[in-house]
């Protein structure tokens, strides 16, 4: 158990509270199934459907909005189901195994399309296929995210678990950044036109990633254990109603502050998530899609580097100063990072955009790591008041609110892109006003979100000392885990 320590001193973690490094790594690998299952299609939808097939950005963003809204409905369902599951393999792992296998098989189905369809035909294919995929991914992701909150009862070891998770997640993000470069490789050039056949490239790419997703699911099932499951069984914990999954969780005050942070951050950044790619292709690379995609791939490595550097730094700050102070530093740094993007996307020095990608990844990974660690503390706070372990309920509710924010942001991203006057048919001949608005929106909208996230953080009050008190009370009432 971590002892309460003066501000700035390094805490000591009891051996029994530590999670073995191999288990942290395997748990972190599960982020691939989360990231690729949830975000690979949105990252490829605009290049494939807008740039290659000329589907309007409004229809693409509307399909992605529906995709996120379906996700917001299925997450509470699977969070509730996994909280109430009682099997010889635990509450979470059966869902993780089955969900991984189905998601790996479904991923290539997202691009089983052919040129020549009508614009509305492509639209409805995107809506139906991605909605099916998102239901499958939810069946994996809610138990997977819940499992992370169960791996250790220690305040600081939780930060370590989520540090590994977020660093590995950023490595897996290369799968998103590398998608555009892979599907435009010369291997997939159409012999008749000499242009990249993005559909063929997308099919090959998703078959490869789908196979990895199945393998990762097997590793999680066999090697990551559920620490709190025995406690749930011994208590004969009553079934948790679907009502608990959303509305009762919202009554927990620190949880509402956590939700405010993730909603503000998610909405502000997701509205411009696709604009970075468009800035690279149409501003930095003057409309050269192949060159822009190669830079996008390189930015994926910069993204990984930023996360690998940023997460350990944020974790060290958290261990020294506590999670609230760490989050404050991250959000303020994020404001400066997005403002600096005005100068980092520069046609005269395209290499600077690697700095933009790296620092934005520094922000995103650090934010996600501290947010996840905070979530485990919130669940302990709830247990002291209700006597129940409701990881699935809180994970699902957090995901639901987060997905609503991302859904709104992604839905508005097409509106934002249209508002700039962007026209895919113009290629590199976009107007100066379009480029100017792309640059302004890219930094201004995330900064607004980060300011709201700072306000939400001011409402969060679970300090390290308070969590030490809560843990002592819990162990006095139900024993150690």
Secondary structure, 3 states (H helix, E strand, C coil): CCCCCCCCCCCCCCHHHCCCHHHHHHHHHCHHHHHHHHHHHHHHHHHHHHHHCCCCHHHHHHHHHHHHHHHHHHHHHHHHHHHHCCCCCCCCHHHHHHHHHHHHHHHHHHHCCCCCCCHHHHHHHHHHHHHHHHHHHHHHHHHHHHHHCCCCCCHHHHHHHHHHHHHHHHHHCHHHHHHHHHHCCHHHECCCCCCECHHHHHHHHHHHHHHHHHHHHHHHHHHCCCCCHHHHHHHCCCCCCHHHHHHHHHCCHHHHHHHHHHHHHHHHHHCCCCHHHHHHHHHHCCCCHHHHHHHHHHHHHHHHHHHHHHHHHHHHHHHHHCHHHHHHHHHHHHHHHHHHHHHHCCHHHCCHHHHHHHHHHHHHHHHHHHHHHHHHHHHHHHHHHHCCCCHHHHHHHHHHHHHHHHHHHHHHHHHHHHHCCCCHHHCCCCCHHHHHHHHHHHHHHHHHHHHHHHHHHCCCCCCHHHHHHHHHHHHHHHCCC
